[in-house]
Amino acid sequence: MSGGRWCYNQCSLGYEMFPGCDVTYGLGEHDYADSVRLARKINPLEDKQLSELAFDLLCVIYSADWYLSGDTGENSYRADVEYFKNKWLKANPSELVKMEIDKSITEVKEELYRSLLKQEAET
């Protein structure tokens, strides 16, 4: 490891904003979907969609830092940039709204299962 192009400062910000999350698309041993769910739950910007956008942007910055410092290859970085752009920049507003509705419904469903099944187990 070279020390990072930007001294891994994005990691410090990521850990501060999203404690417990691996703020990377795939360099670590983690599940990106689980990290996004946790980032939305932490919700540091008090807007789940903006918090997820910030999380994803930090993932791209992390990827750029590793690429620019020579720790990973360009292909990995370019794939992360493409994923980010497809998710956030190429979607039209109605697609983003539908995506937000689907995620919110999933979150509520998971919370209801968790709380109701816990109550059932306690009785």
Number of C-alpha atoms within 10 A of each C-alpha: 8 9 12 17 16 15 13 14 14 19 20 12 13 21 14 12 19 24 14 13 21 24 30 24 25 14 14 10 8 14 13 18 10 12 20 21 17 17 26 24 15 18 19 17 13 11 11 19 18 14 21 22 18 19 26 24 18 19 25 24 22 26 27 24 23 25 19 16 16 15 16 16 14 15 10 16 21 15 14 22 19 12 15 18 12 11 16 15 12 11 13 10 11 9 13 16 13 11 15 14 12 11 16 15 12 13 15 11 11 12 12 12 12 11 11 12 11 11 10 8 8 7 5
